[in-house]
Amino acid sequence: MNNHSYITAALEAMSGYKSRDGDITNFAMRTGEETNSPTLLNAILVAHERTIEASTDHKFNDGPAPLCAPVAFLSYVQAIMNKVSGLARRDMLGKREPDYGNGIDFTQELTDEIGFSVDPKHVAELVDEDFRVLNNLHCYIAQAMPYLTDIAPLHYHAESVKLDDGTWIIDNVAEDFDTAVSVLQAKSEEYQAQRQQMREGNANTIDLTARAEHRPKGAKRSKQQKAA
């Protein structure tokens, strides 16, 4: 058992998301404050129980709609694990390849974000422990919904991807941290290639011959200019 975890930093980052995952995180944080939960993961469990109750009340008693369906908490735990793997990858690679662009120590920025610093060779151990903890959370949430019969297991990384025909599949799956690093590296390279292609496209379409209209400050346009 170690004294460090990427989970707290992952949840702090997710609390700023303008998405369902961000909404669930903030709901859990508020719930934790109300119930004095010992950890935020306990607060997530309480938030899930409240969501089940709210969902039942909405369905049978016309109560207010819950924040989300109770089953959404399973994919939410996967999102936490995805973030853990992403933070750990940045932490490991950042310490191996320091970047001091513009005089800023981005490695120190990440250390401040996650709240601790470890040797890169121990990062995988921390991720394995975080996976064990989140897998327990995932299983506990699943047990609270016995009506579910086909529950996807927790992965070190996995994403729901919508195909052209409208169906959804689970893609970019990793069953260990090394594979997660490879998956995330490939996604990063693809994203950078897309950004470069977009920048080059913009550069190729800029009209450098266009002339801006210049006139002294405060000068008014003539009737002919206005009519043009």
N, C-alpha and C positions, 0 to 999 in steps of 0.2 A: 504493500500500500504506500503511495507517495503522498506528499503534501501539496502537490501542485495539480492544477486542472485547467484545461482550456474552456471548460463549460461555462464558467462565469463570464469570461470575456465574450464568448459566443452569444450568450443571452443578452448581454449589454449591447452588443452590436445589433442584434435582431430587434431590440426594443425600438430602434430608430427606423425600422422598415415600414414603409407605407403599403402594407400588404396584410393578408390574413395572419401570416406568421408573426408580424409585428404586433397585430391586435391581440393575438393569443398571449404573447410574451408580456405585454402591458397588463392584460387581464390577470395573468398569473402573479405579476408583481403587486398589483393592487390587492389581490386575494391574500398574498403572503403577508402584507402589512396588516390586513384586517384580522387575520387568524394567528399572527405571530408564528408563522411556519419556520421551523428551524433552518430550512434551506429553500432555495427557489425551486428545486426539483419537487420538494414536498408541496410547495404552493401550486405547481403545475398539476399535481395529482388532485388537490382540492378543487382547483379550477375545472378540471375534467369532471369531477363528481357534480359540481354545480351546473356544468353544461348538460350533463345527463338529466339532472332534475329539471332544468329549464326546458330542455327539449321535450320531455314527457309532459310537462305542464302546457307547453305550447300546442302539442299534438292533441291532447285530450281535454284541455280546459280553456283553450283559446288564450293562453297566456302569451306574454311577449316572446318574440322569437329569440333564441339564443344567439350568441356571437357567431357560432358555427355549429356544424353537426359534431356530435361527440367523436365520431370516427376520424375527424380531421386532426385530432391530437396525435394519431399514429404517424401521419405524414409530417406533422410538426416535429416530432422527436427525430425523424429522419433529417429534417432541415437543420436541427441543432447539430446532429452528427456531421452533416455536410460542412457546417460552419467550423466545427472543431477541427476537421481534417484540413480545411482551408487555412485556418489560423496557424495550425501546427506546421503545415508546409511552408508558409511564409516565414515562420519563426526559424525553421531549420535551414532553409535556403538563405535567408537574410544573414544568418551568422556565418555561413560558409562563403557568402559573396557580398561583403559589405558595400553599401551604396551611399556615398556622401555627396550626392548631387546638390549643387547650390549651397554647399556648406552645411547641409542638414543631415544628421545621423538618423536615417530612417530605421535602422536596427534598434536604436534607443526608443524611437517612437513606438515601435511594435512592442518592445519590452514594457513600456509604460501602459500600453493598451491591454496586454494580457496579465500584467501585474506580477510577473516573476521572470526569472531568466535561468535557463538550464543549458547544459552542454548539448550540442546538436545530437550527439549519439544517444541521448536519453529521451529525445522527443517522442520517438515511436513508442517507448514504454508508457509515457503519459497518455498518448492517444489510445493505446490498448486498454488502459485503466478507465479512461473516459468512455470508451465503447462499452465496457462491461457495465458501468453504472447506467448509461443511457439504455442499454439493452434491458436491464432490470426495470427501468422506467417504462419502456415500450411494452414489456410483458405484463406489467401491472395494469397499465391502461387497457390492454387487450382483454385481460381477465375481467375487467369491469363491464365488458360488453359481450356476454356469452352468446349473443345471437349472431355474432360474426363467425363465419365458417372458413373464409379464405383470407388469411392475414399475411401480408408480405413481411418477411423478417427484416430486422434492422441491418443495414449495410454500413460499411465505413464511408461509402458515398453512393448515392443513387439519386436519379432525377426522373420526374414525370415529364415525358415529352409527348406533345400532341402531333400526330401524323397528319398528312394532307387530307386523309379521309375522315378526320375528326376523332379518330380513336386515340386513346392514350396508352403509352407503354412505359415501362421502367427502363431507363437507359443509363449509360455511363456508370455502371455498377462496379463497385470495388469491395472485395471481401477482406482486405487487409490494408494497412496504411501505405505500404509500398505501392500497391496498385492504385490507391487513391491519389497518391502523389503523381503517378504517371497520367492518370485520367485528368487531373487538374492542370498538369503541365500542358497536355494536348489542348485542353480547352483554352488555356491562356495563350498559346501560340496561335490558335485559330482566331481568337478575339483580336490579337495584335495584328494579324494579317488582314482581317476585315477593316480595322481602323486605318491601316496603311493604305489599303485599296480605296477607302473612302476619301482619305486626304489627297491621294494622287488624283482621284476623280474630280475633286473640288478644284485642285490646282489646274487641271486641264480645261476646266469650263469657265474660269475667271476671265472676264473681258477686260484686259489691261489697256485697251484703247478707249474705253469709256471715259468721258470727261465730266467731271463734277462741275456744277454751276457755281462760279465764284463771283461774289460781289461784296463791296465794302459792308462791314457790319452796320446794321441799321438801315441800309439802303433798301428801297422798295422796288419790287419788280415792275417793269413797264407793262402797259396794257398788252403790247405785242408778246412779251414773255409769258404773261398769264394766259394768253390765248393759245400759245404754242403747246 
